């Protein structure tokens, strides 16, 4: 067990600091600033780089010390020369640190928001104070934590944080300083999905940008909490900057993204990194949010618009410094690609609905918008925002190339060989031209529709010469960027160039009983059910995982529904995001007492849905779920189910006095071992008399018969006697 030691001062209640990466400060001298009385200082023996949150208990005691006598690292103290200001100092480890603040209240920030700043020490010199960008974004429908944008700090030794309040203002509730460093780089892959390079078949001409996968920055599984991935519909693209330092190297980028992921997923409780794609200052693109980037995995980049827009964030601060041309080009290519998928014009407008921070809806804005156009923020910085017209123009040019069959050159740091190795079954039309000079010459030759044809081979570099094979010949980039194209029939005259490829053997005929979507096989009864539901264009969507066996059957997950099959039970779908599935999960899914589904989810009447399982039926009505199982369910079915006089269940089963009962619309059903299962008309006179005598807990006990019609009226037998009602 990890041991945590505390240094408490006065009454400790509101502020918790994380100190997994924090080294101790010297013990405060008598003339040091007075400690804030509502502060706790934590020192932990967790491994370096791991950030641990802890909230202190309330303690009323004089100042005291424990074994770690100098454990004031990160303590906020009252600045004596600056009114209403609190400051903390932290030691930084590693060459990459992510620094940020979180709090629980207030949830919304208005004009009276507090001010939070930081400064960095490098080489013994302190830099200027810089403002944190306060942020309350979150994925819609989640209980996320307000905080700042994460700040990137590279090659620094110490940091200071200060919080300035207005007169009469209190510190934010549960204010925390979080730091994440790169001293604990993952040695194995974290929870990661490949960057969906192979998912290009739904694109115009099969062309798409190269994007580094999550595998390459290694997100740790212990911080990930965003399953299942939900998908929205793209109306446009939102451009961001991370509002952090531009002072990082290409080698540090994976650590930077992983630090932002830790802050978003763990510190802000978003469950994953917020952006769909990130672009570094060198123009390399990286998959951010988990899911299929050829679609719209719900992000956490623009509150209220996360299910309507694709979020691209450039790593750095672009308030005063404009992004490099290669950055603008990559951002534009990803935006143009995403908009081409959805038949949207980069110069067009989109209408956002729902709830946006700082704007009334419906909001009409640019299809390619800056974050400030849909939320109360300065993002993506003034210098970057001024470049958005250029981004739109480049995206439109790129989109036009896509529509004319011209593939892109993307400066991502990938070689074409890397790309092909990740995609061994690529059709030639999915190749890219990976050199800018060859690309430009190919475009001038009318791309894949022109004399060169499509790219069909990788780059081959020899000294200053670079070659790439196309359908009809070889392009050669010579010194000073000159490009010469040699057609296949002339290659024998130039033995140094690659020869035409040998025609490959024909591929085996596909199995007519198997479908392959996104590289995932769908077969057997699950495929039959999937096709019957309408396939990938229907609500069920496309597969996101292979079939797997469980509890005597098989199942497969799709975008929105899961399909389960078991011999004797058939193949049926379950709405993965629905209330019925949530109740089923509470009972153990297919491995629990309900077992496999026996029907699809179906509408019983207006506002009422149910689904049958091997071990019971689950209802959703009036905003709640009710499980029906065992002898009571058997008796209900014998009466005629939902169409009977009993109606549908309105409450869960209740154990009482040695038996169980459950309320329905009009009748109640009671069951007890040895006496059977019987209904009671809860609107009838017999039930009223039984209730006056204590129901099943009274002298009559449980019913041992149903209500019976007699010559004189009605009767019903109970353990303790018979109740008769005359007309």
N, C-alpha and C positions, 0 to 999 in steps of 0.2 A: 504494500500500500504506500502511496506517495504521502509524505508528511509535509504539512503546511504549517508554518510558524507565523505568528502574528505579533505585530507591535501596535498596541492600541493606545489612543490618546483621548481622554475625556469620553464623551458619548459618541459612539461610532454607529452610524446607521445608513448613510446614503451613498457613499462613494466606494466602489470596488475597483481596484487596479489589477491588471494582469501583468505578471512579471516573469513569465517563462524565459524571456530573452533579456532580462534586465539585471545588470550587475549592481552591487550595493554602492550607495553614496557614503561619504564619511558621516559620522554621527554629528548631529546638529550642535553647533556651538551656542553658548548662552545668548549671544547677540544676534543669532540667526532669526529670520522672520518667524512669527508665531504660527505654529501649525494650525491648519483649518480643523476645528473640533469635529467636523463630520467627515472624517477621513479614515480609511483603513489602509494599511500598507501590508502587502502580501509578499512573502518570499517562498518560492517553491523549489523542490528538488527535481521537478520534471526535466526531461531531457532538453538540451538546448534547442531553441527554435519552436518548441511547442507552446502555444498560448493557452493559458488556463484561466477560465473565469471563475471568480469566487465572490460571493456577496457576504459581507461580514454580519454576524449577529450584533444586536444592540448590546453594548457593554457600558456600564457606568462604573468607572474605576479611575484612580489617578494614573498618570503616565507611568509606564513600566517597560522593562526590556525583557527579552527572552534570549535564548541561546544565540540567535543571529542579532548581535547587538547593534549592528549598523545597517539595519534593513529599511532605510527610508527611501529607497529608490522609487521614483515615480510619485512621491507624495506631493499633493497640491498644497501649497502654503500661501498665506496671505502676503502679497507684495506690500512692503511698508510704504513705498513711495508712489504707488499707483493705486488709487481707490478701486475697490470692488474687483480686484484682479487676483487670480490664483495661478500658480506656476508649478510645473513639475520638471525634473531633469532625469534623463534616462541614458544608460549606456547601451550602445548598439553593437551587435555582433554580426559577422558576415559582411559581404560587400554589397548585399541587396537587403533593404529593410522596407517593409510597408508599415506605415504609421497612420493611425486614425482614432477617432473618438466615437463612442456609442452612448446612448442613454435610453431610458424608457419613456420619460415624459419631459417636455411636451411632444406630442405626436406631430403637430403642425407648427411651422415656424412662420411668423408674420414679420412685420417691420420692427418689432421690439425684440428680435432674436438676439441672443448673446453672441459674443465675438470669440472665435477660437483661432489661435495662431500657433505657429511652430517656427523654430529656427534650428540650423544644423551646424555642428562643429566639424570642420575638416582641417587637418594639418595644424591643429591648435588654434584655429581662428573661427570665430562665430560668424555666421552669415546674417543677413537681414531677416527680420520677422516676416513670415509669409502667412496669409490667411488660409485656414481650412475652408473648403467649400462645403457648407452645411447642406444636408440632403435628407429627404424623407421618402425617397422612392422605395418601391417594393413591388413584388409580383402581386397582381390583383388577387384578392381572396385569401391572402396570407396574413398572419400576425407577425410582421417583420419588426425589426428594431431600427429606430431612427439613428442617424449617425452622420459623419462627414464622408466626403469622398476620400478614398484611400490615397495617401501621399507616398510617393516613391522616393526613397533616400538611398543613394549609392555611395560606397566608399567613404562613409562618415563614421566618426567615433562616438559622438554623443548627440542628443537631441533635447531641446527644451520645448515644452508645451505650456501655453498660458490661455486662460479663459477669462474674459472680461465681461462683467455684468453691468446692466444699467441700474440706477438707483432703485432700491427696493426689490430688485430681481433676485431670485434664488437660483442656486446651481441646478442644472437639469438633474432630474431624478435618476439615480443609479448610473451616474456618469462614469465611463470607463475609458482608460487609455489602452489601446491594443497595439502591439507590435508583432510582426511576423518577419523572421529573417530566413536566410537561405543556408543556415549551418546544418540543417537536417534534410538535405536533398534526398528525395525518395530513391531507394535502391532498386525498387521494383515498380512495375506499372501500377498506377492507381486505377480507380474506376474510370474507364475510358471507352469511348466508342471511336472506331476509325472515322476519319474526317469525311466519310461518305463520298469519297472520290468516285466509287463505282455507281453511285445513285444518279447517274446523269441521263438516263434514258428518257426522262420527262422534260428534257431541255430542248429548245430549238436547236437543231443540228447537233445535239449532243455535246455542245461546247460549254465549258465552265472554268472558272478560275481555279488555280491550284491553291489549296489552303492547308497549312500545317495542321496535323491532327492533334487531338487532346493527348494522345500517347506521347507526343513530343514535349509537352510541358508537365506531364505526369500529375494530374490532380489526385490528391489522396482520398481514398474511399471513406475514411473516417469523418470527413467534413461534408460529404455529399448527402443530401436529403431532399431530392426532388424527383421522386418516382411516384406515379408514372409521368413521363414527359407528355405535356399537352400541346396541341398544335392549333395555331390560329390561321387567319386568312390575311395575306399580305395586301395592304392598301398602299404602302409606301415604305420608305427607309428613313430612319432617324440617325443623324450623324452626331457623334460625341467626341470629347477628349477625356482622358482620365484625370485631367487637372493635376498632374503630378510632374515630376522632374523629366526633362529631356536628356539628362546626363546619364545615359546608360549605354552599354556596348551591345553588339549583336549577341555575344555569348551569354549576356545576362538576361536576355528577353524571356526564356522559359521560366527563370526564377521570378522575374517581375510578374508574369501572368499568374504563376502559382500563388504568389503573395496576394495579388488582387482577389484570386479565387478564395483563399482562406478568409480574407476580410469579408467578402460578400457572403460566402456560404456559412461561415461560422460566426463571425462578428456581427453581421447584419441579419443573420438567420434567413437568408434567401435560399439556402439549400444548394446553391451552385453559383458560378460566376454570372453576373448580370447580363453581359453583352453577348450577342449571337456570334459576332466575329470581332477580333481585335487586329489592328494593323500597327506594326512597329514603325519607328522613324526611318527605317531602311526600306520600307515598302513591302515587307513580308506580311502575309495574311495568316491568321491563326484562328482555328475554331475555338469559340468560347463556350457558350451554353451547350449542354449535352443535348443530343437528339440529331435528327436528320437535317443538315443545313440546306438541303435542296428544298426543304419546306420551311415552316415558321415555328420552331420550338418556342414556347412562351418564355420570354426573357424577363429581366427585372431592370430595364434600362430607362423606361419612360412611363411613369405611373398612369394607368388608364389606357395606354396605347400599346401595351406589351403583346396583346393578342391581335393587333392590327398592323404592327410595323416591325421591320427587321432592324436590329440595332447594330451599328458598326461604330466602334470606338478606336480612336488613334491614341496610342500610349504616349503621353506627354502633356505639356501645358502649352496651349496655343492662344493665350490671351494676347500676347505681343508678337510672338514669333510664328510666322506662317509655316505650314507643313511643306516638306520638300516636294518637288514635282513627282518623284516616284511614289510618294505617299498618296498624293491626289489621284494619280493614275490608278493605283490599286484600289482605293476607296471607290473611284468611279466605275472600275470594272466589276467589282463585287455588286455595287448598286445596280449597274446596268444589267448584269446577269440575273439578279433577283427580280428586277422589274420586267425583263424579257419573259421570264417564267410565268409571270402573272399578267402579261399583256398590258403593262402600264407604261405611260409616257414619262420619261425623266423630267420633262418640262411641264408636266400636268399638275393637277390639284387632287387632293384626297380630302375626304370628309371623315373626321374622327368622331366617334360617339362615346358614350359612357361618362366617366368622371375624370377630368384632367386637373392637375394642380396649377392654379393661376389662370385658367381659361374656362369660359363657358362652352358647352357643347350643345348641338353639333358644331365642330370647329372645321372650317375649310382652310387648308394650308398646303404648302408645296409637297408634291410626292416625295421629293428629296428635301427634307427639312432638317434644320439644326434643332438640337434638344430644346433650346430656348423658345422655339416656335410652338412647343406643345407642353411646356412645363415652366415653373417659376425658377429659372436658373440662368446663369451666364454661359453655360455650355453650348457649343464647343469652343468657346473663347472668341474674342473679337477678330483676331487675325485669321482664324480658320473660317469663321462665319462669313467673312468677306470673300472667301474663296469658293463658297458653295455654288455661285453661278458657273464657275469654271468646272466644278465637279459635275454639274448637270449637263454641261456641254460635252464633256468627255464621256459621261455615261450614255448620252444619246449617240455619240459617234461609235462607241463600243457596241451598243445595241444594234445599230445599223450593220456593223460588221457581222454580228451574230446572225442576223436575219439573212445575210448574204453568204453565209457559210464560211466566214473568215474566222479562224480560231485566234485566241489572244496570245500575246506574249505577256507573261506575268512574272515580275521580279520577286520571287518568293524565297530564293535561296535553295529551292529544290532543283536538282538536275532532272532532265527528262528520264534518265535511267532510273532514278529513285521513283519517279512517278509510275513508270512502266512496271517496275518490280512490285509495287503495291497493287497493280491492276493487271495481272498476267493475262487476263482474257479480254483485254480491250480490243474493240473493233478499230480498224485504222481511222475511222472518222472521229474517234475520240482523242486522237493525238493532238499535241499542241506544238506550235513553233516557239521555241524557247530562247531564241536569240533576237534582239531587237532589229539588227540590220537585215538578217534573213527575213524576219517578219515583215518589215517594211517593203522589201523587194517582192515578197509573196503577195502582199496586199495590192501592190501596183500591177501585179500579174493577174489580178482578179481572184486571188485566193483559191479555195478548193474548186471553184467553178471554172478556173482559168487553165492555162496550158500546163502549169506545174502539177495540178491535182492536189490531193490531200497529203498531209505529212504521214509517213508510214514507218519512220524509223527514228532512232535517238540521235543525239548530237555526237559527233566524233571530232575530238580536238587533237590537232597535231601542230605544236608550236603556235604560230600566229594564225594558222588556218583552221577553220571550223566548217564541218560539212553536216548536212542533214538530208536524208533521203525523202523524196516525195513519190507519188504514184508514177509520175512520168520521167523521173530523173533525180539528179542530185544537185542541191544548192551548196555552193562553196563560198564562204566568207573569207576573203583574202586580207592582206594587210590594209590598214587604213579604211576598213569597213566596206571595201568593194565586194559585191556579191555577183558571182557568175553561176549560171544554171546550165548544166549539161544534161541533155535528154538521153534516155536509155539506149537508143540505137547508136549513140556516139561514145558510150562509156568505154568500149573496148579500145578506143584511141587514147584513153587516159587511164592507164592501169593503176594509178595511185588512188583513184576514186572508188567508192563501194560499187559492187556489181548489182544488177537487178536481183531482187529476191526470188527464190524458187517458190513456185506456187504451193501453198500448203495443202495437205491432205484434207479432203472434205470432212467437216465435222459430223459426228454421228447424229442421226435424227433424234430430235427431242422426244422424250417420253410424253405421249399424249395425255397421260393421266397425272402429270406433274406440271405445276406452274412454278416459274422462278421469277420473283419480283424483288428488286433491290439485292439480288444475289442470294435470296433466301427461298428455299424450296417449300412449296405447299402441295400436299399430296393426300390421297385417301379420302375418307369421309369428311375431314376438315376442309379439304379443297372443294369437295362437292357442296358443302354448306356455304363456304365463302362465295362460290360462284352463284349459288342460289340467292344469296343476299345482295348480289350486284357487283361483287369483286371490288377492286381498288377504288373505283369511282363512287362506291356507295358509302354509307355511314360507317361500315366496318373498317374501311381503309386498307392500307397495305401492311404486310407482315413486318414486325420489328424484331422478331426472334424466331429461331427454328422451332419445330415441333419438339415436345419433350413428353416423356412418360411420367405418370404420377397416379398412384392409388388405383391401379388397374385400368387406367384409361390414358388418353393423350390429350394435350392441349397446345394451343399456339396463340401468341399475343399479336394483335394487329394495332393499328394506330389508335382506335377508340374502343373497340370491342375485343374480347377474347372468345375463342371458340373451343368448346370442350366436347370430346367424344369418348363414349364408353359403350362397348357391346351390350345391347339390351336397353341402353338408355338413349342412344342416338346422338346426333351432333347438334349442339345448341349454342347460341351466343349468350354472353353475359356482358352487359354494359360496364366497362371497367371504371367509369367515372360515376356510376349511378348509386343510389341509396340501397338498392337491393343487393348489389355486389358488396357494399360496405357491411351490411348485416350478415351476409354469408361469410365474409372474411372474419367477422367477430366470432363465428362458430367454427373456424378452421378451414374454410374453403372446401375443396374436393376431398381433403383428408379428414374433415370433421364429420359431425353427426349428420349433416345434410347431404354429404356425398356429391355426386355429379348432377348437373341439371337434367331434368326430364322434359323441359319445354324452353322456348325462348321467353324473354320478358314480354308481357302482353298487357294490353289495356283491358281492365275489367269493366270500368265505366268511367265517366268523367272524373279525372283526378285520382283514379285508383288503378294501380298496376300490381301485377304479381308474377311470380315465376315458381314453377314446381321443381323440386329436387328429389333425389332418391329418398331422403329422410324427412321431407317436409315441404312446406310452401312458405314463401316470404312475400309479404304484402308491403306496398308503399302507398299510404293514403294520408291525406291531411297533414303532409309534411313530416310524417314519421313512419318508421318501418316496424312491422310486427311479424314475428316468426310463429309458424303454426306447424306442430309436429306431434308425433306419438299417437296415443289412443284418441285424443281430442281431434286431431286432424282426420283420423280414420272415420270417426263418427260423423264429423262435418261433411266429409266426402259422401258417406252413405246417405246423408240427408239431402244431397244434391249440390253441395259446395256453395259457391258464391250466388247461385241462382235459387238456392233454397230459402225457406222462411228465416233461417238463422242469419243470413246475410254474410258480411265479411267481418273478420276479427277487428276489434277496436282497441284491444289491449293485449299485453303479453300474458303468457301462462303464469299463474300464481300458485304456489304451493301453500296448502292450508289444511291443518287438522288431518294429516295423513293422506291427503289426496291433492289433486290439482284442478284448477278451473280456468276458464278463459271467457271473456265477454265478447259478444258479437253484436251486430246491428240490432237484432230483435230478440234473439235467444241467447242464453248462456249455456255452456257445456261444462259438465262436472264429471270427473273421473276419479275412481278410487279402486285399488286392487281388490279383487274378490267380489265387487258389487257391480262392476261395469262402468259404462260411460253413457250419460243421459243428459238431455237438454232440459232447461227450465225457461219458460217464457217470461223474460224479465219485465214484461209489461202486464202480466196477468195477475189475477187475484191470488192464485196459489203461491206465486213467488212473494207477493206482498205479505201473506200470512206467515210464510216461512221466514221472511226477513224479520217480522215482529218477534220471532222466537230464536233469533240469532243466526239464521242461515246455517251453513255447514258446521259452525262452531257451537250451535245451540242443541236443544234436546232432540231435534229431528235428524241432525247429521246430514250425510250425503244422500242424494236421490238414488233409489234403486230401480226406478222405472222412469219412462218418459211420462209427460202429462197425457192422461187418457180421457176420452169422451165417455160419459156415463149417461144413463137415462135421465138422471136428475140434474146433470150438469157435467162437472169435470173433477178428476181426482189425480193424485200423484202419490206414489209410495216412497217413503224415506226410511233410513235405517231405524229411526225411532218412532215410526208411525205413518199414518196416511192422512193427507190433507184433502178434504172434500169441499167442493164449492157448488152450492145449488144455484140454479138459474134464478 
